[in-house]
Amino acid sequence: MRRKIFPIIIAAIGILSFFEGDFGDYIVFLMLVVGFWLIYRGFKGRKIRPQQKEELPFLTKEKEAYYKKLGMSEREIELFRETMNLSKQQVLQLQQNIQKNAKLKAIDLRHETLKAAKALFKELVKDPKRLPEASQFLYTHLPNIVDLTDNYVEINGHEVKSKEVYGKLEESAQIIDQMADLIVKDYQQFVAEDLEDMDVEISIAKKNLDQDPDLTTK
């Protein structure tokens, strides 16, 4: 409504100025109004848009019951779901970035970074109470490698690249390689206890086999 009234007011002032013989003053007035309007539009256009956040998936009764069975409070459930939702978006973004660039694909193949990130995500889904144990992965390593690969893909996409740009890309690739290794270590550390339990079970099984020769494999 305000947008419609504003030009009517300007036109009315113009008509009055014409009949009063002050048309020159009206031109000055109009230029000032247009100037202020352009400044206003400039500041309005510079507003930073908030990052779009994907809505949380619907929480089923079964999932809610599972979380509560684990002893999680309402706040813990909310925090877990928000964290995992963001991490899922980041893993998908990392996957897109890797698929776009041969150098990033090579780094991923060398470390199996994406595989480790997805595996750690699945482990957290199975055991939400262990969320704090993956804090380095969730809040530092994963966001950092996503940002680094975002920038790498963007800069590498420039048609004209100087020697300095190629140098920055190489430096960035080295850092991405190090971050990729850290993510794999995050996963290995997270499942280390499971591996230790498996070692114990294997050791017990071997002892049982030694005690009962009939069960030994030939």
N, C-alpha and C positions, 0 to 999 in steps of 0.2 A: 504493500500500500504506500509505504514511504517513497519507494522508487517512482511511483506514478505522480505523487503530489509534487515532488521536487522540480521536475521540468515545467509543470504548470505554473509554479511560483516564479520561476525564471522568466517564462514567457510573459506573465502578467507584469512583472517589473519592466520588461522590455517595452511593452505597449505603453505603459504609463510614461516611461522615459521619452518615448518617441513623441507623444502628445505634449509633454512638458518642454520639449526642445532640448533635453539633456541626453541625447542619444550617445554622445561621445563618452559621458560618464557611465552609461550603461555598458558600453564596450569594455571599459576598464573594469567595471564590476564583474562582467562575464568572464574576462580573462583571469581575474582573481579566483572566481568560483571554480573554473576549470583547473587552475593550478592547484588549489586545495584538494580538489577531487582526485587529481592524478597522484598527489602525495599520499592521500588516504589509501588509494588503491595499491600504491607501491608498498606501504607498510602492511596492508592486509595480505598482500600476496606473499610477503616474506614470513608469514607465520609458519612455524615448524609443525608439520602434520605429525600427529602421534603415530608411532609404528603400529601397523595393523596387527591385531592379535587374533589368532584363530580361536574360535569359541571352543570351550571344553566339550568333549563328547558327553552324551547323556550318561549319568551314573545309574546303572541298573541296580535293582534290589539285591541281586546276587553279589555284585561287586561291593556294594555298601556293607552287606552282611560279612563279607570276607575281610574287609578292612577292620570292621569292629571286632571281629573274632580275634584279630591280631592285637587288639588293645589300642587301636589308633583313635585319637580324639577327632572331633569334627574339624578342628583347625589343622591337625596333622594330615587328614585325608585331603583337605582342600589344598594344602601346600604341596603334597605329593602329586596330586593330579595336575596342578598348574605347572610344576617343575617338569614333570614328564611330558606334558603337552608341548612345552617350549622346546625341550630337548628333542622330541620327535621332529619338530619343524627344522631344527638345526641339523639333525642327521640327514634329513631329506635334502636340505640345501647343500650340505657337504657332498652328497651323492650327485646332485646336479652339477656342481662345480667340477667334480672329478671327471664326470662324463664329457664335459666340454673341452677338456685340455689333455693332450698327450703326456705332458710332463707330470701333471697331477695324477694321471692314471698310473704312470710308472712308479711314482712314490707310493701310491695305494697298493700296487701289486707287491712291492718290496716289503711293506710292513703289514699288509692286510688290515689297514686302519679302519676302513668302513665296516669290515666284518667284525672287528673287535668292538667298535662303537655300538653296532646293532646287538651284538651278543651281551654287552654290558647293560644295555637298555632292557633287554629281555630278562636278565637276572634281577634287575631292580623291580620289574613288573611282578616277578614271582615272589620277591621278598621286599616289600615297601619299607619295612622297618630298618633296612640297611641303607637307606638314602644318605644319611650323613657320611657313610664310609666312601661314597662316590662323589664327595663335594668337589674335589679337585677336577674330576672329569666333567661334572655338570656345570660348574660355575667358572672354570678357568680354561681348561684345555679344549673342551669342545667349542665353546663360543669363540676362543682365540683362533682355532684352525678354520672355523667358518669365515670369520672376518678376513683372515689372511688369504684364503682361497678366493673369496669374493673379490678382493682387490687385485689378486693375481690375474684372475680371468678378465676383469675389466681392463686392466692396463695392457695385458697381452692382446686384447682385441683391438687396440689402436692400430690403424693402418700404417702410420709413420712412427717409427721408434728410433730414438737416438742411441748412441753408445751408452750413455748414462742410464737410459731406461732399461736396456738389456742387462746392464750391471745390477740394477735394482731388482729386476725379475729373477736373476740368478741368486742374489742374496735372499730374496723372499722365498724362493724354492728351497733353499738350504734350511731356513727357519721352519718352513712347512714340514720338511722332512723330519726335523727334530721333534716338532709337535706331534707328528704322526706316530713317532716312536713312543712318546709319552702316553698317548692314548692306549696303545697296545699294552704298555706297562700298567696303566690304570686297570685294565681288564685282568691282566695276569695277577695283579695284587688282590683284586676283588675275589677271584676264584681260588686263590692260593690255599685257603683253608679247606676247600672241597678237595683239592688235589692231595693235601696232607691226609685227609680222611680216607681217600682212595688208597693211598700208600699203606695206611694202617690195615685196611681191609684186605689188601693184596698180601701183606705180610702174614696176617692171621690165616688166610686161606692156604698159603704155602706151608705153614706149620701144620695145619690140619692134614694136608696132603702127605707130608713127611711122616706123620704119625699113622696114617692109614695107607699102606702101599697099594691096596687094591684100587684106590681112587686116583692114583697117579697116572698121568697121560704118558703114552709110549710113542 
